[in-house]
Amino acid sequence: MGIIVANLFLTLDGVYQAPGGREEDREGGFSFGGWQLPVSDEEAEAAIEAEIGRIDALLLGRKTYDIFAAYWPRQSGEIAGTLNRVPKFVVSGSLADPAWASTRVLPDAAAAGRLREEYGQVHLFGSGVLIRSLLAAGVLDRLHLWLYPVTLGEGKRLFDTGTIPATFRLAEPARSFPKGAVSLVYEPTGGVETQDMPGAQAAG
């Protein structure tokens, strides 16, 4: 049985929109496209490249798929080679004829979960809406957050109103990089428990 791993480049205030370029995603009037590179470094980039090298299949939401499909087929190098080579899956209710080679369309998160029966490591990048759907369906195995030391105050956030309450455990030791980015790998463990701090009731 394989695993589904969501990789997300995230700011300190939870924004994942358009890390890679100014014109990547201007939805909502977003003005900080390309925020990732200035707070990244060679060590962090090497770690991301190593993560991409583990991919057996690529899973994307529709918005991220359109961004990737317009960019990666025109690129060269190891990352482009991997992304162009592996089977690709996009969850969409409207895409009928995907142009990126080796792409199949899936109807929903439950169908995406069944990819674990065919592939060892299924990875997502971006695709915040799909990540929330996978978590709600109970089919996301790992959430790999690449957290960068920058706040934006606007943009798409991973966890917003309507997020499913959940608890996670740190699945690998946290790793930090020279410019302050941190790699955090979590696994969902179930629902949320609550408990009073010692003395909290007496203090109230």
Secondary structure, DSSP 8 states (H G I E B T S, - for coil): --EEEEEEEEETT-B-S--S-TTS--GGG---TT-SGGG--HHHHHHHHHHHTT-SEEEEEHHHHHHHHHHGGG--SHHHHHHHHS-EEEE-SS--S--STTEEEESSHHHHHGGGGT-SEEEEES-HHHHHHHHHHT---EEEEEEES---S-S-BSS-TT----EEEE-S--EE-TTS-EEEEEEEEE-------TTHHHH-
